[in-house]
């Protein structure tokens, strides 16, 4: 996997701090190795891996029978919404379930688990700093800055 991990941000959701980031360089390597690798493959791989890590394997489908499926014809979003989305995501509107995440064949759940383990290893050196930063945020809540 990648040598670099970037924490892109953090959010406070339902009483918990959630960090999100990106491992750089991995997508290109995986595209070379996995012919149908794309954002949908990656999302499913990580979701299934998370389910395995959490002991919820019963929600993981039999990946050996999954096939690549894309949104069928006639389910396009209006051109006006697609124009808006060129500048960033504005809400979600689906007319077909595959618009959320298209099915992909050959999902490698073990690879997803490995990605999570490697990310955890890369975050170990900054755990204490993250804890201190979260404490600081709790003591200094966000507020509007007034002139």
C-alpha positions in Angstrom: 0.0 0.0 0.0 0.9 3.7 -0.1 3.7 5.3 1.8 1.7 8.4 2.6 -1.5 9.0 4.5 -3.2 12.4 4.5 -5.8 13.3 7.1 -8.1 15.5 5.0 -10.4 16.5 7.8 -12.4 15.6 10.9 -16.1 15.9 11.8 -18.0 15.6 15.1 -20.9 13.2 14.5 -23.2 11.8 17.1 -20.8 12.5 19.9 -17.7 11.1 18.2 -14.8 12.6 16.3 -14.5 11.0 12.9 -11.3 11.5 10.9 -11.2 11.0 7.2 -8.2 10.9 4.9 -6.7 9.3 1.8 -3.8 7.0 1.1 -2.0 8.4 -1.9 -0.8 6.3 -4.8 -2.9 3.2 -4.0 -5.6 3.8 -6.6 -3.2 3.6 -9.5 -1.6 0.4 -8.2 -5.0 -1.2 -7.6 -6.2 -0.2 -11.1 -3.3 -2.0 -12.6 -4.0 -5.2 -10.5 -7.9 -5.1 -10.6 -9.4 -4.5 -14.0 -12.8 -3.3 -12.7 -11.3 -1.2 -9.8 -13.1 2.2 -9.5 -14.7 4.3 -6.8 -17.6 1.8 -6.5 -15.3 -1.2 -6.1 -13.2 0.7 -3.4 -16.4 1.7 -1.5 -17.7 -1.8 -1.5 -14.3 -3.3 -0.6 -14.0 -1.0 2.4 -17.6 -1.4 3.5 -17.3 -5.2 3.4 -14.0 -5.1 5.2 -15.4 -2.8 7.9 -18.3 -5.3 8.4 -15.8 -8.1 8.8 -13.7 -6.2 11.3 -16.9 -5.4 13.3 -17.9 -9.0 13.3 -20.9 -8.4 11.0 -19.9 -10.8 8.2 -23.5 -11.9 7.8 -24.1 -8.6 5.9 -21.4 -9.3 3.4 -22.8 -10.8 0.2 -21.2 -13.8 -1.5 -18.6 -11.8 -3.5 -17.9 -14.8 -5.7 -21.3 -14.4 -7.5 -21.3 -10.5 -7.8 -21.2 -9.2 -11.3 -20.3 -5.8 -12.6 -23.5 -3.8 -13.0 -24.0 -0.2 -13.9 -27.0 2.1 -13.9 -29.5 1.0 -16.7 -30.4 3.3 -19.5 -33.1 5.9 -18.9 -32.1 6.6 -15.3 -30.0 9.7 -15.9 -30.2 12.6 -13.6 -31.4 15.9 -15.0 -28.8 17.8 -16.9 -29.3 20.8 -14.6 -28.3 18.7 -11.6 -25.3 17.2 -13.4 -24.2 20.8 -14.3 -24.4 21.8 -10.7 -22.5 18.7 -9.6 -19.5 19.7 -11.8 -18.8 22.2 -9.1 -19.2 19.9 -6.2 -21.8 17.5 -4.7 -25.1 19.2 -3.9 -27.3 16.7 -2.1 -28.2 13.3 -3.4 -31.0 12.3 -5.8 -31.2 8.7 -7.0 -33.6 7.3 -9.6 -32.0 3.8 -9.4 -30.2 2.0 -6.5 -27.1 1.5 -8.6 -26.6 5.3 -8.8 -25.5 5.1 -5.1 -23.0 2.4 -5.7 -22.7 0.2 -8.7 -22.1 -3.5 -8.2 -18.6 -4.8 -8.9 -17.4 -8.4 -9.4 -14.5 -9.9 -7.5 -14.4 -7.6 -4.4 -11.4 -8.5 -2.3 -12.6 -8.2 1.3 -9.2 -9.3 2.6 -7.5 -6.4 0.7 -9.9 -4.0 2.4 -9.1 -5.4 5.8 -5.4 -5.0 5.0 -6.0 -1.3 4.0 -7.7 -0.6 7.3 -4.8 -2.3 9.3 -2.2 -0.3 7.3 -4.1 3.0 7.9 -4.3 2.2 11.6 -0.5 1.5 11.7 0.2 4.8 9.9 -2.0 6.7 12.4 -0.3 5.2 15.5 2.5 7.9 15.7 -0.1 10.7 15.9 -2.7 9.2 18.2 -1.5 11.2 21.2 -1.5 14.4 19.2 -5.0 13.7 17.9 -6.2 13.1 21.5 -4.7 16.4 22.6 -6.2 18.2 19.6 -9.7 16.7 20.3 -9.4 17.9 23.9 -8.4 21.3 22.7 -11.4 21.4 20.4 -13.7 20.4 23.2 -12.3 23.3 25.3 -12.4 25.7 22.4 -15.6 25.0 20.5 -16.1 26.5 17.1 -17.8 29.8 17.0 -18.5 32.5 14.5 -15.7 35.1 14.5 -17.0 38.6 15.0 -15.2 41.8 13.8 
